[in-house]
C-alpha cells in the first residue's frame, strides 16, 4: 500500500526557492513565511478561502508553455531539477564509470548526445521489434510480455514485488491489471474524452508508420478496439482502493483456472520468476476478462499493439520524430501543455527524476543513486534534526486525539494506539544506500542504459524474494518532492520535500504547522483511513475494528464523500468523492492534528499577532499557501478520473469548512458560500 501526497502550491516567478545549503536566516516567503501579496482581501474567507489566500496570485499568474500546471510544488521541483543538473553536469565532465557519480554523469551525457540519437533513429529498438515480428503465436508474445520489467516490452498485466500483507515478514509477487495506454479506463468509455481517444488512435498510427509497420491506420484502429475491451472490464481507481478485495493469493494452477490459455508459466518465466509458485492477484475479475480479450484478438493485432507500445515506452529516448510525436500526444493533447521542456530537464528526469505527483510522467532510471549524491549536497544534518522534532510533536498530538476520540470504542482505540507506536518516521534519505556496483552505463548508449538500469532494478526486487523484509527500505528517492505512508508502517519525508513552502525552518511556527505539520498529520492518519485501517499494528491485513466503530467511520466518511462529490472544478466536471476519500480524510485529520500540535507548541502562551493575523489564522494561511496552484483544464480533467487527490482549490476549501476553529478564526457566517451548519460538519480524527 503506497500513499502519495500530490500537488502542493504554486508561486510567483519572483519568489525564489533556495536549497537547504543556501538558506539564510530569513523566511523564503514574505517577512514571516507567507506571501501577503498573493492574497485577495476583497474575497470573504468563507466565500472562497483559496482565492482569499491566493486570489491575486491566481489572477496575475500565467502557466508557462512547457507546463500543465504551475504551483509552488512545481517551482520547488524545478529548483531540485536545477540542482540535479549541476550535479550531473559536473559528473559528466569528469567521468569515472567505476563510481556512482561517473555512472550518473555518463547516463546524463548519453541523453544530451542529440547527434548520436538522431543518427540512430529507431535502431536501438531493433532487438524488441525483431522479437515481436518473430513471435509465431500468443505464447511467444506472452513470454515477451514477461520481459516488460527489464526493458520496453508491454504487458497486459503488471508485476511487482511487494510486502505480503498476510505475512509481513516476507515479500510476494503481485499481479495487477494493465494493457491500456491511455491514463485511465474512463478515457476509453466516457464520451467527454472522445477527442483524446481519437487523438490516441492517430498517435498509434503515426508511431507504427514511423516504424514502417504494415497497414498502420488499420492496425491503430484494431489496437484501440483491443484496449477499449480491456478498459471495459478493468476495475475503476476507486475499486482498486479495497485492500481486501485486491488480496487474492493463488497458485500457478489456480491462475490457469482463473485465466486459462494465457500461458502464465511463460509469462512468469520471462520475468525471471520461474521458481515462484504463488502470487497475489489484485483485480481478480479483470485479470480473467483481460486475458479473454487478449486471447480473442488476432496475432497480427497483438503484434501491432506490442510494437506500438514498445515504441511509445521508448519514445522519450529516441530520435526527434518519435520523441516529438510522443510529446505532442502525451503532454500536449492529454494535458494541454503547449511546449516541451528543455532537453536538459528531460535528461535529468531520465537519470534521476524526483517522480512527484504533479509530473505527467516519471522515469528516474538511477533515482536512488542520484538521490545519494543529492542528499549529501543539499540536506544538512541540522535540517533533519529540526524536522524530526516537529514530527514527534505531531505524533504526540495524534496520540492525544486517538485517546479522546468520542466515537471510537476502547478495544479499537487500544489497537489504534498500538499501531501508532509501531510507525517509523524516515527523514531525508535512506540509512542504507543502494549499491550500483555491477550496473554498466555508457555515455554513447542511452537506450542500453535504460534497459540495463531496468534490469538492475528488477534484479534488486527479485533478490528480495529470498530474504526477510527490509524495514529500512524506501519507495521514494531522496530528491523526491513528495511523501508517503507505506505498508512497512513507515512515513517517509524525502530531502526534496522538506523545503519551502512545505517546510521553512525560518518561517513563523504557525505557517510551518499549517503546511508541513498538517502534511505529517495527513500521512499519520493514512494508517487509519478507509484503506489503512484494514492493516493492524503488525502491518497485516486484518479487521481489527469494532463493528460499531466501523459503522461510525463509514457514516462520517460517506458524509465527507458527498461534500467532495458536489465540488465542480470545471463546469460539468465533478470531484469523485469515492476515489479521493482517503486523501480527503487525511487532509481533514491532518489539519486537526497539526492545529493541536501547534497549540501544544505554545506551552500555554497566547500566539502573537503578526500583520494583524492571529496564530490560528496564520496556520490556515500556511495550509492555503502550500496548496496554491493553477492547473490547465485538461490537467484537471485527467486528475478527477485518475488521481486519488482532489484538485488543489478543494484541498484548501474542502477540509477547512468542516473545522470549527476555522469558522472562529475568520468569523465565517451562514451568509458565506462555503458555510456548513454545525451538524453538517464532519469530524473523523
Steps between C-alpha positions, in 0.01 A plus 500: 500500500655822387355839583625807324450867576438681174483853379642763729482869442592742225716810506562831330809499280661759726487266799821301502526168679846452644661168578577397854866562434443865408232597753535814707339582831208671323183327378472436129150649478430844641612613844359201691463221244181606320468697176258781587511635144325184378182570699173643370353664809193600303388137522333390823685201655177302522408567138822355359795459733723393213445833320516694826849360565622487139258686272735779390764243415248293302391807303850614404660160440543347155580129471828459307464339158705197602280414799156351555480662844679774692530475875751555775532123488605521138738790566643310795562204269649728235754616758583138580536423129744788459703374794506152348610643164799667663597174671458293183682746276794505739501120506479480120801729465720262699365152426632207698268211424621313808326756724134579562558859388668381182210271410244775559705750301541261207126429498428874487753545221340220297165683508660831402680349197235607250716439193545132579136457595394661169733276299371184667131563427307200633794259460541467879164316501595249229530224761146549627341551157675190364378299797143611438511419129651159572225399744312212342212482746347660811723289726809665351350845553408404856863423575601838360243664727678345796808699397315831548669542837846517344448708189243652268264209433136549595281271709129462562590439866725679745746313720656625823671372812315627806456423867269204549217663696407170665859408584685830549831329573526404133462643152261375232448548127191701410310488170290802402282600205664684211505518123355845436707792372273790595518636856181334625214276387269804486697632201364205299147489640399858585378710207662810650840348407405408142739759353792358700408146397489602133836676534642184659407297193673755276807483726511119479482516122775762492744290704422184302556695178835629626596138567399401147229271640248361252152664484560748784152661495316167492718359777461815709121464491531134602737588786257759637219245475708247698586752769137614521393142566762474775394836645136387522588212732769684701426612854456868570756692703253508791448122487874443511513668843345197673792312658287197583358453151842552345665227709450165327783249554516247216718214383604465138232234459235736635623774267453268204145426618426871546641601160547181296709498190700812580825319564583605854808280508654673198402842639658441842804329348553800273503720810760285676236356734527139390528372857205700635200277564258745667406859418259761635237585239349847541208570264381139477207534259694741278801267479275226360312718254809683373646159413182421304534823304865421429432142389216601266716752315678403175875451529579778252306752714678384816833549322399850392392579857834378634701684233317826565531473878870415486558810287278715721686381811834581341393815316653749744841338435474483120566734208295813441208361292418250776569730795302790351204275417499374855507852643226619265263231625606420856561855622324735256181313408446325833604780738479815290872579531591724201880461496753235592741551788868568419704192424715532813187469717400185315854369545489556876162330512630202307790446738357596838144640480353617831181316391248708694128498435486810278731355239296379205766228464769347716822322401794517744705209369773554762279683749640362823857542385443862401318546831811399693698769320224757549446443872871523574505845340161651584371358829715600798469309832350800682198498267436137590517579873247785471243307304528191720417712806190639329394151395511375860271786606252409226513134601426595862199703384377203297524278807300749705226518238474121484481483879209746509310403183138492610372256237769232541458209741764400755605183314547669166675794668753267665579339163530842335743626764703183469522553124599866542791394722637269230539775240849587378558858386766517229647836410734621228657187354530124562731385776631224272569629146479260209813386327515552124805283463458278197271739309666577166438851365641637174506862385413396141216253566189670637246226427745236624543698822123497553480126436789418733366729774158334479659156514713605798195631687294188426786277614507700824129427543537131417778458755257606772286193442771290662552711813324671789309827468724806526317751722762764422403499132366805313253522209600858412828657400662754735456774236125433472268791575236279663426283804325170572361260756601146410428136576810489723310727745743769402447865418764636266595866447779525239753783495344647186164535675628686806549841340283814480204523475461160664756564773699814576705494823496882506126548449244578770415180689129533417579498126720191535238317704236591241716368217743220595324435832167430331680287239666292771161461667359411158748215460450374855124489456539290184573210730142522623303606190274289277802298381746533786258386768497155336865448601578430866796589722708231328406635158292191424167501322250450782171649614582639845211744526192460717188471281346811656820698440505386139141617452585839654806535277305413186221742584741787559708413193193479277391844618842641409491320164166662416646842572793446265290342225301824488813703419530605135852616400381549140144535370352151490815340645458372855745371758463125563437479875551123504832509314633787713359371828827400668681821410206719606479322834876543542486873421221553752673294767840651427371851560334403829814324621736780393290775661507308829877460464541872428302589812714257703814670367386830654533354854184671614604845379286700255627528144618844400323703233705538182381749237164488676467122461452273799692174537203291384448724199866466401467123543219482243675744267805270511278211388350706217840621381633146493219400260504811280504406136363558152443196276389479137149372440622173344716438804188528719298272272772238528532548874136447589484160331840357592645677804400414860564863596245777455590804286702746707231768537282245678787368709500853641125550533370147555653413837494854645122534480472202735721655773334699779828681571510636143156654542614665823829621355344680204148576620338284231122537511189338342507774237826362356504261201692216662338524843387164638251473784659345806309172463624470139868527589699177497747404771687171472845540658 
